[in-house]
Amino acid sequence: NEAGGGVMEAAVIDKISALNESIAGHVADETTGQALYLPPGATLAAAEKFALAPRFHRHHYETERLPDFVAYVTNNALLAAMHVPTVYVRANGSGARALFDHGEPTAPQWGHHDALLNLREATAWAAAQRMASGVHDQRRVIDCLEDWPTHITAHQGNGDDIPHAKAIATLRRVSLEAKASSTTEENDMARQRTTLESIEARGADDTLPAYFVVHSPIYVGTCTLDIVLRLSVRAAEKAPALALRIVGQESLAEETAQWVEATLREQLAGKVAGVYVGDLTIAAGR
């Protein structure tokens, strides 16, 4: 009957409720309050938005300017005396990260407040990378020299400077030509003929520059470097072409990284817990 059915349903509900309470109590005891048991069908909603203030400082600051990064870290270090920031510099010198709420081993924090420095590539350095990619005709190299007259110098093989206008004039006058010669090898079994090609630069009174130097930082606001672009003539599909190669690219990145690290150590001295080279990863579960 309906009355009996209602009594049975109530008894089942009571048993399920008691079971849930038992499981929840067991979970709480065994995990010392670090886990919650939610009955099937239950949902969890954050109520923080209804409070007078947030539970955590969740600010994320990002900039391309090193001075602004230093200013932000300095000011926020003063405002949050209990959360002394730590700075992590990328190994290639392209930026850094400051984390304010590390906390202590016995009182860890969430790591929700940080500042990120993403340095932008300098335009002259970006142009040098483009020129070092593939081979180019004379017009392309001349255009690059004309676009960056205050950033690029030309040099002879012995290191002597070549006036900017003279280097451009030499490139304009030179004619790149391919020449071929044949060699013959004979032995008892076969006769083989091969053709060897080489490149000649003709038509200029002066020799081509041996290399160029781009005077530019890798990233905006960092140290100015002497970026050497070695010039060579190479065979291309249709005609001989010019190729430029960046000399010691890895050392340029290393020098920039050391400069960024040293600058942050100097300008943030006494204001941060430390400056380290490397990346920081916050473990999953935050």
Secondary structure, 3 states (H helix, E strand, C coil): CHHHHHHHHHHHHHHHHHHHHHHHHHHHHHCCCCCCCCCCCCCCCCCHHHCCCCCCCCCEEEECCHHHHHHHHHHHHHHCCCCCCEEEECCCCCEEEEECCCEECCEECCCCCEEEEECCECHHHHHHHHHCCCEECHHHHHHHHHHCCCCEEEECCCCCEECHHHHHHHHHHCEEEEEEEEEEEECCCCEEEEEEEEEEEECCCCCCCCEEEEEECCECCCCCEEEEEEEEEECCCCCCEEEEEECCHHHHHHHHHHHHHHHHHHHCCCCCCEEEECCCCCCCCC
